[in-house]
Amino acid sequence: MTALSRRALFGGAAALATVWAAPRAALAQAAPPTGPHRLADLPYAFDANEAAIDARTMELHWRFHHGAQVNNLNNALREHTALHDMPLDRLLMNLGQVPEGVRTAVRNNGGGHANHTMFWAIMGGRGGEPGGDLAAAIARDFGDFSTLRTRFNQAANGVFGSGWAFVTVTGEGRLAIATRPNQDNPLMDGQRVLIGNDVWEHAYYLRYQNRRAEYTAAWWNVLDWNRIGERFAAARAGTLGV
């Protein structure tokens, strides 16, 4: 092997080592968008939710599952430029305006984009319980936080096959539990989402296999109640999107 070849080999190995040694947060960056919708960067490192979700699942879920939905949504809308400036929440609330030939693709992939955007935004925390106005709303509508958590987990664990469990919120701050199949989102029924948990198997299978109840119980340990409280305030102000 020549000296030049050895230098190239060692240089390439060093570069690869540098990539793997980089902070995990630096890897959680999305590719440039190729349409009106984009996969946003994660607001934390892949391993930020290890108390419930392992880093490899986070990366695969965000990069490949969510990423594919954004790409598919953009592909579906490519020829329908009149819809490019419509925010995602308005698009899902007005599916009847979407051309029939791409409506199912927009429903599935737009719903998945909305669901996952919300999902990443409410995690990265240390669990615990909410405070302030949100805690008061939970006490009013569920009796206490423990009851909300129990009823929510029952709903999530009861989803047949793939889907989501949500807490919806009205402009008056009223809370309710809802489930949806596949990638449907309550926005399709004119409802706003406060929080939601993904119970598709790809969200938890690497660590939990078929033990969905263990995943849904652990998920509360990584919620960020400051961010969720901001979502609650935005819902009451009429500014909450997806």
PyMOL commands that set and color helices and strands:
alter all, ss='L'
color gray80, all
select helices_A, chain A and resi 3-21+24-27+46-49+55-77+81-83+88-93+95-97+100-122+132-142+145-157+186-189+201-203+205-208+212-222+225-237
alter helices_A, ss='H'
color red, helices_A
select strands_A, chain A and resi 163-169+175-181+192-198
alter strands_A, ss='S'
color yellow, strands_A
deselect
rebuild
show_as cartoon
